[in-house]
């Protein structure tokens, strides 16, 4: 019974620790083509990925994002939580 509970807890903790390694939670990742949402709030995809997370892709500008980058897809729940807790609106696709 304990093993059945331990595995999901370890997976969730590992996911959150990895998100902390991938993102700089002090900075926002802004889209390149949108400044504010329909409600006037600033728009962001979530926290900004750390430089090592996008260093291999030479097409990334590092300041403005498209939202298709792997950290925003893999960690979509974390990005959604961060946007909500920091008062940013979600970008419109």
Buried (B, 14 or more C-beta within 10 A) or exposed (E): EEEEEEEEEEEEEEEEEBBEEBBBBEEBBBBEEBEEBEEEEBBBBBBBBBEEBBEEEEEBEEEEBBBEBEBBEBBEEBBEBBBEEEEBBBBEE
